[in-house]
Amino acid sequence: MLLPAPPALLLLGTTLTFRAALLLLSRLPLPSNVRGDPVRTWRWHNLLVSFAHSIVSGLWALLCVWQTPEMLVELETASSLSGYWLVCFSTGYFIHDTLDIVLSSQTRASWEYLVHHVLAIFAFASGIFQGTFVAGGVMTLFVEVSNIFLTIRMLMKLSNNQNHVFYEINKYINLAMYFLFRLAPQAYLTSFFLQYLGQRTLGAFLLTILLLLDLMILTYFSRLLRSDFCPDRASLRPNNNKFLID
């Protein structure tokens, strides 16, 4: 596959794109209970960028697989220019969000996001710089379809609208999307990469990252269930936590 530009230049461009998106979305009006609180304001703007990324990359991942269906099977060798661009696009987002968290002094509150982003950047780097496992990266981004509804949930809780009827509707949609676009693809990816177990290859390295992400995803799922469906058992968390149980 002929690359459209040097990989490092593509990553720089996509990272700057998300920085520009942050500056643009920061001009939008804030909910009344978010205004005046610097941490809530930062979280609101950060979530808006995440929401935009999820919509674009989630639908883009589905389009890539629709255009190149062999990506569902040949996770190591299948590729397309669109899929390559998508992996670069999302890596740029992860780089941007990592910098946004660190530069905004939110590292302690969002350390789990940082761990996720670092793992994702290392995993996607193989597709970007070596041209392998691009299909695997595209399929990993199915999770962004689920993130659309997860981010809606977080925005509504941050703006104190968790008692709204739409929150209740989204709660069940979010659960269904979590199964369809997060748990199911992750289980399929894990089963595929288990073939590299015990090898000293890039596939084995990616399997290690995938298993760590599996652990994080199951932890998030447990927190989501406790928070939305077993609220009496949900643990209380400080308001400055930018995390799933917000």
C-alpha positions in Angstrom: 0.0 0.0 0.0 1.4 3.4 -1.0 1.3 5.7 2.0 -0.2 9.1 1.4 2.4 10.9 3.5 5.2 10.1 6.0 3.6 8.4 9.1 5.1 11.0 11.5 3.6 13.8 9.5 0.2 12.2 9.4 0.3 11.8 13.2 1.3 15.4 13.7 -1.5 16.5 11.4 -4.2 14.5 13.1 -3.0 15.5 16.6 -3.2 19.2 15.6 -6.7 18.5 14.1 -8.0 17.4 17.4 -6.3 20.4 19.1 -8.1 22.7 16.7 -11.4 20.8 17.4 -10.9 21.4 21.2 -10.4 25.1 20.6 -13.5 25.2 18.4 -15.7 23.2 20.7 -14.6 25.3 23.7 -16.5 28.2 22.2 -19.8 26.4 22.7 -22.1 27.5 25.6 -21.6 25.5 28.8 -24.4 24.0 31.0 -25.2 26.2 34.0 -23.8 23.7 36.6 -20.5 23.4 34.6 -19.8 27.1 34.3 -17.5 28.5 37.0 -15.9 25.2 37.8 -12.5 24.9 36.0 -12.4 21.1 36.4 -15.9 20.5 35.2 -15.3 22.9 32.3 -12.2 21.1 31.3 -14.0 17.7 31.5 -16.9 19.0 29.4 -14.7 20.2 26.6 -12.6 17.1 26.8 -15.7 14.9 26.5 -17.0 16.9 23.5 -13.8 16.2 21.6 -14.1 12.5 22.6 -17.7 12.5 21.4 -16.7 13.9 18.0 -13.9 11.4 17.7 -16.2 8.5 18.6 -18.9 9.5 16.0 -16.3 9.9 13.2 -14.1 6.9 14.0 -16.9 4.5 14.9 -18.8 5.0 11.7 -15.6 5.1 9.7 -14.5 1.7 11.1 -17.9 0.2 10.1 -17.5 1.8 6.6 -13.9 0.4 6.3 -15.1 -3.2 7.0 -18.1 -2.8 4.6 -15.7 -1.6 1.9 -13.1 -4.3 2.6 -14.9 -7.2 4.3 -11.7 -9.4 4.4 -10.6 -7.1 7.3 -12.9 -9.2 9.5 -10.8 -12.3 8.8 -7.3 -11.3 7.8 -6.6 -9.1 10.7 -2.8 -9.1 10.1 -2.6 -8.7 6.4 -5.8 -7.0 5.1 -5.6 -3.3 4.7 -6.9 -0.3 2.8 -6.0 3.3 2.4 -9.2 4.3 4.3 -8.4 1.9 7.1 -4.8 3.3 7.3 -6.1 6.8 7.5 -8.5 5.8 10.2 -5.8 4.3 12.4 -3.7 7.4 12.0 -6.8 9.6 12.8 -7.5 7.8 16.0 -3.9 7.6 17.1 -3.8 11.4 16.7 -6.7 11.6 19.0 -5.1 9.4 21.6 -1.9 11.6 21.4 -4.0 14.8 21.7 -6.0 13.5 24.7 -2.9 12.3 26.5 -1.4 15.7 26.1 -4.6 17.4 27.1 -4.9 15.4 30.3 -1.2 15.9 31.3 -1.1 19.7 30.4 -4.4 20.3 32.2 -3.0 18.7 35.4 -5.7 15.9 35.3 -3.2 13.0 35.4 -4.2 11.7 38.8 -7.9 11.8 38.1 -7.6 10.3 34.6 -4.7 8.0 35.0 -6.7 5.0 33.6 -7.3 6.9 30.4 -3.6 7.6 30.1 -2.8 3.9 30.5 -5.4 3.1 27.8 -4.1 5.7 25.5 -0.5 4.6 25.8 -1.4 1.0 25.1 -3.5 2.0 22.1 -0.7 4.2 20.7 1.8 1.4 20.9 -0.6 -1.0 19.4 -1.6 1.2 16.5 2.0 2.1 15.8 2.6 -1.3 14.2 -0.1 -0.6 11.6 1.1 3.0 11.0 4.8 2.4 10.7 5.0 -1.2 9.5 1.7 -1.6 7.5 0.7 -4.7 9.4 -2.4 -5.4 11.6 -4.2 -2.4 10.1 -7.4 -4.5 9.9 -6.9 -5.4 13.6 -6.7 -1.7 14.4 -9.8 -0.9 12.4 -11.8 -3.6 14.2 -10.5 -2.4 17.6 -12.2 0.9 16.7 -15.6 -0.7 16.6 -15.5 0.2 20.3 -16.0 3.9 19.3 -19.6 3.1 18.3 -20.2 2.1 21.9 -18.3 5.2 23.1 -20.9 7.4 21.4 -23.5 6.4 23.9 -21.1 6.1 26.8 -20.0 9.7 26.2 -23.6 10.9 26.0 -24.1 9.2 29.4 -21.1 11.0 30.9 -22.1 14.4 29.4 -25.6 14.1 30.9 -24.3 13.1 34.3 -21.8 16.0 34.2 -24.6 18.4 33.3 -26.8 16.9 36.1 -29.4 15.5 33.7 -29.2 11.9 34.9 -32.9 12.0 35.9 -34.0 12.9 32.4 -36.0 10.3 30.5 -33.4 10.4 27.7 -30.8 9.3 30.2 -32.9 6.2 31.0 -33.3 5.4 27.3 -29.7 5.9 26.6 -28.8 3.7 29.6 -30.2 0.6 27.9 -28.9 1.6 24.4 -25.5 2.0 26.0 -25.6 -1.4 27.5 -26.6 -3.0 24.2 -23.9 -1.2 22.3 -21.4 -2.2 25.0 -22.1 -5.8 24.2 -22.2 -5.4 20.4 -19.3 -3.1 19.8 -17.1 -3.5 22.8 -17.3 -6.9 24.4 -18.0 -8.9 21.3 -15.3 -7.4 19.0 -12.8 -7.6 21.9 -13.6 -11.3 22.5 -13.1 -12.0 18.8 -9.8 -10.1 18.6 -8.5 -11.9 21.7 -9.4 -15.3 20.3 -7.6 -14.3 17.0 -4.4 -13.1 18.7 -4.2 -16.1 21.0 -2.5 -17.9 18.1 0.6 -15.8 18.8 0.8 -16.9 22.4 4.3 -17.9 23.3 5.9 -16.5 20.1 8.4 -13.7 19.9 6.6 -11.7 17.3 4.7 -8.5 16.9 1.4 -10.5 17.3 2.5 -11.7 20.7 3.3 -8.1 21.7 -0.2 -7.0 20.5 -1.8 -9.9 22.4 -0.2 -8.6 25.6 -1.7 -5.2 25.0 -5.0 -6.7 24.1 -5.2 -8.8 27.3 -4.5 -5.6 29.4 -7.3 -3.8 27.5 -9.6 -6.8 28.2 -9.0 -6.4 31.9 -9.7 -2.7 31.7 -12.9 -3.2 29.6 -14.3 -5.8 32.0 -13.5 -3.5 34.9 -15.3 -0.6 33.2 -18.3 -2.9 32.5 -18.5 -3.9 36.1 -18.5 -0.2 37.1 -21.1 0.7 34.5 -23.5 -2.0 35.8 -23.1 -0.9 39.4 -23.5 2.7 38.6 -26.6 2.5 36.3 -28.3 -0.7 37.3 -27.2 -1.3 40.9 -26.8 2.3 42.2 -27.2 1.2 45.8 -24.0 -0.9 45.5 -22.1 1.7 43.5 -19.0 3.1 45.3 -18.9 6.8 45.8 -16.2 8.6 43.9 -14.9 12.2 44.1 -16.3 14.7 41.7 -12.9 15.3 40.1 -12.7 11.7 38.7 -13.0 11.8 35.0 -14.0 8.1 34.8 -16.8 5.7 33.9 -18.7 5.9 37.1 -19.0 9.7 37.0 
